[in-house]
Amino acid sequence: MIFPKKILFSALIVIIVGFVIFFLVIRKTSENSENISPENPEQVPQTDLPLPVKVTPARRGDLIIKLRAPGEAVTNKKIIMKAEVSGIIKTLQVEEGMHVKAGELLVELDDEEYRLELERAEASRLKVLSELLVEKRFSPDEDRQLKTDSQIIQQAKKDFEKASELFKKGLISKKQFDKASSEYELTLIESGEKKEEILAASKGLTQAEIEVKRARLNLEKTMIRAPFSGIITDIKISPQEHLTSGRELFTLVNISQIHVQAKVLESEIGRMRVGREVEIKFSAYPGKIFKGQTKAISPIINPEDKTCKVVIEVNNVEEQIKPGMHAEVEIPAEIHQNKLLIPQEAVLIRGRKLAFVVEEGLAKWRYIQVGLENEDYAEVLEGIEEGELVIIEGHFTLAHDAKVEIIQ
């Protein structure tokens, strides 16, 4: 019974010794790791094999400080089509989402009633015209002998034109101009120059001609055409349906060019400029950036949220952007020209800001002084020269003078 106890005791001692050795190894490894601190780049262990890195040259360029603002896509060409005359739908040539061209026939109403109205108006006009011609043919000799006094008319015309010119320049009042205009009109009437117009009006010819034009216009309104190219949506009518004047038919919208209305904070609006290029992102297209241009800045601040509307114009030929979509807008607010720039990926913080450059196959760490920054680039004021190759990938574990190999 004693022998098994000795075996058990020996095994327990071996286990305890094993734990002690394991603890010491782990502690030593931890101490070594602590010594390799990001704040001490020169203590990072080196290797004889060159480490692969990616580089880019420090270059001069414009550093753009951008502002971010929420926005919404809207269209500047949208119309609710309505019937201008009543009638039964004869043909309906629209479908939801259909593309149409400007001038294309969309709806045709039964036009029989309007054709009859036009014929009646034309017949009435012809009747009045024939009566007028007969009266003129047998008018008294004194009426036929009325002659225009050209000298009087010419002088009256000159006086009127002079008064018109003076009125445009603000040298006479409207009352004086109206008086000159009335005198000119009276001269024309007294001289017989407007006798034909007066006679036609007195006999009803002028009104008859107006009725013909109105009937012709109503007939044309039975053919409903697209006022501009676009897409049909929200159709509210059916074939053979009887329409009343003013009835809504459908909506025509053109989204080949979209406006994004961004809400910019009141405190930032002074940094906005019309004409600057803008980057726009939509949640419907992750990772895709649309380009636009600042079109207008509202002169009014919304008192509720203290924001100002900035209108951005975006080409949307592929019609990916739909009105109503939420947008995230990046607007260039400040453009700082001719700055020495390196990518933000090149900037490390090990106690201070530094970057690695490549010199003759070796990584050289440089403490740098950074000026202006945006999300993509940092301005270097001190520590790196233009054209030097800064490491942007593979540099997190580099030490000073470590061997590196540049890869594409």
C-alpha positions in Angstrom: 0.0 0.0 0.0 3.0 2.3 0.6 4.4 1.9 -2.9 1.4 3.4 -4.7 1.4 6.4 -2.4 5.0 7.1 -3.4 4.1 7.0 -7.1 1.2 9.4 -6.5 3.5 11.8 -4.5 6.1 11.7 -7.3 3.5 12.5 -9.9 2.2 15.4 -7.9 5.7 16.9 -7.7 6.3 16.5 -11.5 3.0 18.4 -12.1 3.9 21.2 -9.8 7.4 21.6 -11.4 5.7 21.7 -14.8 3.4 24.5 -13.8 6.3 26.5 -12.4 8.3 26.1 -15.6 5.3 27.1 -17.7 4.6 30.2 -15.6 8.3 31.3 -15.9 8.2 30.9 -19.7 5.0 32.9 -20.1 6.3 35.6 -17.8 9.5 35.9 -19.8 7.6 36.1 -23.1 5.3 38.8 -21.6 8.4 40.8 -20.5 9.8 40.6 -24.0 6.5 41.7 -25.5 6.4 44.7 -23.1 9.8 45.7 -24.2 8.6 45.8 -27.8 6.5 48.9 -27.3 5.0 51.1 -30.0 6.5 54.0 -28.2 10.0 52.5 -28.8 10.1 51.8 -32.5 13.8 51.0 -32.4 13.2 48.1 -30.0 11.1 46.1 -32.5 13.1 42.9 -33.3 14.7 42.9 -36.7 15.0 40.1 -39.1 17.5 39.4 -41.9 14.8 38.8 -44.4 13.4 41.9 -46.1 9.8 42.7 -45.1 7.3 43.4 -47.9 5.9 47.0 -47.8 3.9 49.3 -49.9 4.9 52.9 -50.5 3.8 56.1 -52.0 5.7 59.4 -52.6 5.1 62.4 -50.4 3.7 64.9 -52.8 2.3 68.5 -53.0 -1.3 69.0 -53.7 -4.6 70.5 -52.4 -5.9 69.5 -49.0 -9.6 69.6 -49.0 -11.5 70.0 -45.7 -15.0 68.5 -46.2 -18.2 68.9 -44.4 -20.8 66.2 -44.0 -24.5 66.8 -44.2 -27.6 64.7 -44.6 -29.7 65.2 -47.8 -32.6 64.0 -49.8 -32.9 63.4 -53.6 -35.6 65.4 -55.4 -36.5 66.0 -59.0 -36.8 69.4 -60.5 -39.0 68.2 -63.4 -42.2 66.7 -62.1 -45.8 67.4 -63.2 -49.2 66.0 -62.4 -50.9 65.7 -65.8 -54.6 66.8 -65.8 -57.4 66.8 -68.4 -58.1 70.3 -69.8 -61.3 69.3 -71.4 -64.0 66.7 -70.6 -64.6 63.6 -72.6 -64.4 59.8 -72.9 -60.9 58.3 -73.1 -60.6 56.9 -76.6 -57.0 55.6 -76.3 -54.7 55.3 -73.3 -51.1 54.7 -74.2 -49.3 54.8 -70.8 -48.1 52.2 -68.4 -46.5 52.5 -64.9 -42.8 53.2 -65.3 -43.0 53.7 -69.0 -40.4 56.1 -70.6 -41.9 58.7 -72.9 -40.5 61.5 -75.1 -41.5 65.1 -75.3 -44.5 65.6 -77.6 -45.5 61.9 -77.5 -49.2 61.2 -77.5 -50.3 59.7 -74.2 -54.1 60.0 -74.0 -56.7 60.6 -76.7 -60.2 61.7 -75.9 -63.3 61.3 -78.1 -63.2 64.5 -80.2 -66.4 64.4 -82.1 -68.1 67.0 -80.0 -65.2 69.4 -80.3 -64.9 68.9 -84.1 -68.6 69.9 -84.4 -68.0 73.0 -82.3 -65.1 74.0 -84.5 -67.2 73.6 -87.6 -70.0 75.7 -86.1 -67.6 78.5 -85.1 -66.1 78.5 -88.6 -69.5 78.7 -90.2 -70.5 81.6 -88.0 -67.3 83.4 -88.9 -67.9 82.9 -92.6 -71.4 84.4 -92.2 -70.2 87.5 -90.5 -67.3 87.9 -93.0 -69.7 87.7 -96.0 -72.0 90.3 -94.5 -69.0 92.6 -93.9 -67.8 92.2 -97.5 -71.2 93.1 -98.9 -71.5 96.2 -96.7 -68.0 97.4 -97.8 -68.8 96.8 -101.4 -71.9 99.1 -101.3 -70.7 101.6 -98.8 -71.2 105.4 -99.6 -68.8 107.2 -101.8 -67.6 109.4 -98.9 -66.5 106.3 -97.0 -64.5 105.0 -100.0 -62.9 108.4 -100.4 -61.4 108.5 -96.9 -57.6 108.9 -97.4 -54.8 108.6 -94.9 -53.0 111.8 -94.3 -49.5 110.3 -94.3 -47.8 113.4 -92.9 -50.1 113.5 -89.8 -49.7 109.8 -89.2 -45.9 109.9 -89.5 -45.6 112.8 -87.1 -47.9 111.1 -84.6 -45.8 108.0 -84.9 -42.6 109.9 -84.2 -44.2 111.6 -81.2 -45.3 108.3 -79.8 -41.9 106.6 -80.4 -40.1 109.5 -78.7 -42.5 109.3 -75.7 -41.9 105.6 -75.5 -38.1 106.1 -75.4 -38.4 108.8 -72.7 -40.6 106.5 -70.6 -38.1 103.7 -70.8 -35.4 106.0 -69.6 -37.7 107.3 -66.8 -37.7 110.8 -68.1 -41.5 111.1 -68.3 -44.3 109.6 -66.1 -46.6 106.8 -67.0 -49.5 109.2 -67.2 -47.6 111.3 -69.8 -46.8 108.1 -71.8 -50.4 106.9 -71.7 -51.6 110.3 -73.0 -49.1 110.1 -75.9 -50.2 106.6 -76.7 -53.9 107.6 -76.7 -53.2 110.6 -79.0 -51.4 108.3 -81.4 -54.3 105.8 -81.4 -56.8 108.6 -81.9 -54.9 109.9 -84.9 -54.9 106.5 -86.5 -58.7 106.2 -86.0 -59.5 109.7 -87.3 -57.3 109.2 -90.4 -59.1 106.0 -91.3 -56.0 103.8 -90.7 -57.9 101.5 -88.4 -61.2 101.7 -90.2 -61.0 98.0 -91.2 -60.4 96.8 -87.6 -63.2 99.0 -86.2 -65.7 97.8 -88.8 -64.8 94.2 -88.3 -65.2 94.5 -84.5 -68.6 96.3 -84.9 -70.0 93.6 -87.1 -68.9 90.7 -84.8 -66.1 89.4 -87.0 -63.5 89.7 -84.4 -65.5 87.8 -81.8 -66.3 85.1 -84.4 -62.6 84.6 -85.1 -61.9 84.3 -81.4 -64.6 81.6 -81.1 -62.9 79.7 -84.0 -59.6 79.9 -82.2 -61.1 78.7 -78.9 -62.9 75.8 -80.6 -59.6 74.8 -82.4 -57.7 74.9 -79.1 -60.3 72.7 -77.3 -60.0 70.2 -80.1 -56.3 70.1 -79.7 -56.7 69.5 -76.0 -58.3 66.2 -76.7 -54.9 64.9 -77.6 -52.8 64.9 -74.4 -49.1 64.9 -75.1 -46.0 64.7 -72.9 -44.7 68.3 -72.2 -41.2 66.8 -71.6 -39.4 63.5 -71.7 -39.8 61.4 -68.6 -41.3 58.4 -66.8 -45.0 57.8 -66.2 -46.1 57.0 -62.7 -49.1 57.0 -60.4 -51.7 56.4 -63.2 -55.2 57.3 -61.9 -57.4 56.6 -65.0 -58.6 53.7 -67.1 -59.6 53.2 -70.8 -63.1 54.3 -71.7 -63.5 56.3 -68.5 -65.3 59.7 -68.8 -63.1 62.5 -67.7 -64.1 66.0 -66.4 -61.9 69.0 -66.9 -59.2 69.2 -64.3 -59.2 65.5 -63.5 -55.8 64.1 -62.5 -54.5 61.6 -65.0 -51.0 60.5 -63.9 -47.6 61.9 -62.9 -44.8 62.6 -65.4 -41.3 62.8 -63.8 -37.9 63.3 -65.3 -35.0 61.9 -63.2 -32.1 62.1 -65.7 -30.9 65.0 -63.6 -31.5 65.0 -59.8 -31.3 67.6 -57.2 -30.0 66.7 -53.7 -31.1 69.0 -51.0 -28.5 69.0 -48.2 -29.1 70.4 -44.7 -25.9 72.3 -43.7 -25.6 73.7 -40.2 -25.9 77.4 -39.8 -22.4 77.6 -38.3 -20.9 76.0 -41.5 -22.9 77.8 -44.2 -20.3 80.6 -44.5 -17.8 78.0 -45.8 -20.1 76.9 -48.7 -19.4 78.0 -52.3 -21.6 77.6 -55.4 -20.0 75.6 -58.2 -17.8 73.2 -56.1 -17.8 69.5 -56.8 -19.6 67.4 -54.2 -19.4 63.7 -53.3 -22.7 61.9 -52.5 -23.4 58.5 -51.1 -26.7 56.6 -51.0 -27.4 53.6 -48.7 -28.9 51.8 -51.6 -25.5 51.7 -53.3 -22.9 50.9 -50.6 -19.4 51.9 -51.6 -20.5 53.9 -54.7 -19.8 57.6 -54.8 -21.8 59.9 -57.0 -20.5 63.3 -58.2 -22.5 66.5 -58.1 -22.1 70.2 -58.2 -23.3 72.8 -55.7 -26.0 74.7 -57.6 -27.5 77.1 -55.0 -27.4 78.0 -51.4 -30.7 79.1 -49.8 -30.7 82.6 -48.3 -33.0 81.3 -45.4 -32.1 79.4 -42.2 -34.6 76.9 -40.9 -35.5 78.3 -37.4 -36.3 74.8 -36.1 -33.1 72.9 -36.7 -30.8 75.9 -37.6 -29.8 74.4 -41.0 -29.6 75.9 -44.4 -30.6 74.2 -47.6 -27.9 73.6 -50.2 -29.0 72.4 -53.6 -26.7 70.0 -55.4 -27.2 69.0 -59.1 -26.4 65.4 -60.0 -26.4 63.8 -63.4 -28.5 60.6 -63.2 -28.5 59.3 -66.8 -28.7 55.6 -65.6 -31.6 56.6 -63.3 -30.1 54.9 -60.3 -31.0 57.7 -57.9 -34.7 57.9 -57.1 -36.5 60.9 -55.7 -36.9 60.6 -52.0 -33.7 58.7 -51.4 -31.7 59.6 -48.3 -28.2 60.9 -49.1 -25.0 61.5 -47.2 -23.2 64.5 -48.7 -19.6 65.5 -48.5 -19.1 69.2 -49.4 -15.7 70.8 -49.9 -15.7 73.6 -47.4 -12.0 74.7 -47.4 -9.3 74.1 -50.1 -5.7 74.6 -48.9 -3.5 74.6 -52.0 0.1 73.4 -52.5 0.5 71.4 -49.2 3.0 68.6 -48.7 0.8 65.6 -48.2 1.1 61.9 -47.1 -1.7 59.4 -46.7 -3.1 59.0 -43.2 -2.2 55.3 -43.5 1.5 56.3 -43.3 1.1 58.1 -40.0 1.9 56.1 -36.8 1.7 57.2 -33.2 4.5 55.8 -31.0 4.7 58.4 -28.3 4.8 61.0 -31.1 3.6 61.0 -34.7 6.0 59.4 -37.0 6.2 57.8 -40.5 8.6 55.4 -42.1 10.4 56.2 -45.4 12.5 53.8 -47.5 16.1 54.6 -48.1 18.3 52.2 -50.0 16.2 49.2 -49.0 16.0 50.2 -45.3 13.0 51.5 -43.3 13.9 54.8 -41.7 11.5 56.2 -39.1 11.0 59.9 -38.9 9.2 61.9 -36.3 7.0 64.3 -38.2 5.1 67.5 -37.4 1.6 67.4 -38.8 -0.5 70.4 -39.9 -3.9 70.3 -41.5 -5.6 67.0 -41.8 -8.7 65.3 -43.4 -9.7 61.7 -43.5 -7.4 60.8 -46.3 -4.3 63.0 -46.0 -2.1 64.8 -43.5 -0.1 67.9 -44.2 3.6 67.4 -43.2 5.3 70.5 -41.8 8.5 68.9 -40.8 10.3 65.5 -41.0 9.7 64.4 -44.6 10.7 65.9 -47.9 8.7 66.0 -51.1 9.3 62.9 -53.2 10.4 60.6 -50.4 8.8 57.2 -50.4 6.6 56.8 -47.3 5.4 53.3 -46.2 1.7 52.9 -46.1 1.4 49.1 -45.6 3.4 46.6 -43.7 5.0 49.1 -41.3 3.2 48.4 -38.0 5.9 46.1 -36.8 8.9 47.7 -38.5 12.0 48.9 -36.7 14.4 51.6 -37.6 16.8 50.3 -40.3 14.8 47.2 -40.9 15.3 45.6 -44.4 12.2 46.1 -46.6 11.1 45.1 -50.1 8.7 47.3 -52.0 5.8 45.5 -53.5 3.1 46.7 -55.8 
